Amino acid sequence: MAQVEVVVIGGGIVGLCTALHLSRQGVSVALLDKRPLMANYPSGDQLADYDLRVSALTHRSQAYLSKLDLWDTIVAERCTPYQRMYVWDGEGTGNIEFDADAITAQNIGHIVENRIITRAAYQAILETDVMCFAPCNIIAIENTDAGVHIELNEGNIDAQLMIASDGALSMVREQQGFFTREWDYGHSAIVATVAMQEPHQSTCWQRFMQSGPLALLPLDDPYKVSIVWSCQHAMAETLMALDDEAFMADLSHA
């Protein structure tokens, strides 16, 4: 049986950074995830393909990752600063624009692939005393006077505090009966990496249409962007069934 002060459930970006932060503060931590914590993501010249999941990090997020000594590792792998955001209404004339020069800053933020953040955090975790249980199956969670008792497929863990960071479909939230309010927007999001004919100009572009928003997020290649195209389920299914040429034609039109 393992005994720690805090158990963190979920090995994504939030869980890894939380566990790392607490450990750096001298807190004993156990980190649980149902999947292996992948440290061996491709790096350097092996990073031929971009991760389809990216995050737009603000200066505040960058400062936090720097505090965790992760930012230099992330920059050494791959990230893209953006200097401008341009958002417009596809059905009218409304638009809004943000520019780094207006706030005398080098950039507004960075676009970073999620796997690069995760990999940097996990590499840092390996240099701490965090106890990692991954992959593992949680059999039961019992609230006790001293905190929480977690039964795993192999062994048990007692902790004073449990932090649930196991995603939108949180098993912990469901098991603990946390109240939530949910509704369906009736949309699906299509993500892809796209090569452009013209350079992206270090700009985040977003158009709002009746069918939903389309965002183009700049990558380190000046001609490549990561797209997030949100639209009704039926439209998304139609788009996903297209071949590349037909999809790119619809994307260009949007």
Secondary structure as UniProt FT lines:
FT   STRAND          2..9
FT   HELIX           13..24
FT   TURN            25..26
FT   STRAND          29..32
FT   HELIX           44..46
FT   STRAND          54..57
FT   HELIX           59..67
FT   TURN            68..69
FT   HELIX           71..77
FT   STRAND          80..82
FT   STRAND          84..89
FT   TURN            90..91
FT   STRAND          95..99
FT   HELIX           100..103
FT   STRAND          109..113
FT   HELIX           114..125
FT   TURN            126..127
FT   STRAND          131..133
FT   STRAND          138..144
FT   TURN            145..146
FT   STRAND          147..152
FT   STRAND          156..164
FT   TURN            168..169
FT   HELIX           171..176
FT   STRAND          187..195
FT   TURN            201..202
FT   STRAND          203..209
FT   TURN            210..211
FT   STRAND          212..218
FT   TURN            222..223
FT   STRAND          224..232
FT   HELIX           233..240
FT   HELIX           244..253
//
